[in-house]
């Protein structure tokens, strides 16, 4: 009798134990070029998952994160996407380089695996592949330049310089920056590139000085090379305004570019005066003992949106999650005050075009918001 009862208990409890967690895969970069972005954003995911679990989980089940490091290498990234699918993930969050994220889609689209990147800005991520299982909530490069141009419109710019690096993402952002500038009738009189591993940016800045632009736009994403640009700018005594992509919102610049960035404006998806941001920063500090910043917010919003989609789906069925995600409207930490992530019919890029802000470096600190949106 006892053995029969044990058999019955095992029959009913084994499936429950096997399903006790909801597995969410995370592909991040801990050693490659995306590390300065990927690691803090992943920390935001970990914090968000802990918050979800503290409040009872999703559908009564705990969230289990399966975190993998792809080193921002597309070949490794695709293999890791397959690994996470095989391990039972019901959703994958990509915190890696745009090119690696794109390669992951070749796997997740075939497997019909819901996937999202909460931070990548490459406009092509949702256009090159018609993948109904992939979403993007990072601010697109086209939104960045449009916001910068809206802020700079009052300056009556006629001709500008554009400088970037030779990384894939830097080149992609430069492409969208240039298109936006030219569409606005602003002439690009100097178009310079600082190669990865360079030891100086003085030759490029000398050409920019000779072109006599009204302002300089930066779209590079490599930290060391951007610091070289700022050093050359200061050493050559240039005074033209600098308008940067959201790469400059990475807090590491407050340390590595100390004394070089006062007065530089940059686009960001983070308003420190937003009520949701203040609440998030307080909770993060209490839980971790550390200060949070914008990159933590990307990851936090990402895991919260995934959790909400699964909750609305009412199950871990991937087709139901896909439908719930596509219909989701979510207000989070990132974005201007009042911004909501949403995916209009047929669209999978969910960042509000008017959701970015322009901030200014005041001394060595990321300072106040000086402009909002594209109007």
Secondary structure, DSSP 8 states (H G I E B T S, - for coil): -HHHHHHHHHHHHHHHHHTSEEEEEEEE-SSSTTHHHHHHHHHHHHHHHHHHHHTT-BTTBEEEEEEEE-TT-HHHHHHHHHHHHHTT-SEEEE-S-HHHHHHHHHHHHHHT--EEESS---GGGGTSS--TTEEE-S--HHHHHHHHHHHHGGG---EEEEEEESSHHHHHHHHHHHHHHHHTT-EEEEEEEE-TT-S--HHHHHHHHHHT-SEEEE----HHHHHHHHHHHHHTT--SEEEE-GGGGSTTHHHHTTTT-TT-EEEESB-TTSHHHHHHHHHHHHHHSS---HHHHHHHHHHHHHHHHHHHHTS--HHHHHHHHHT-EE--SSBSTT--EE--TT--B-S-TT--EEEEEETTEEEEEEEES--
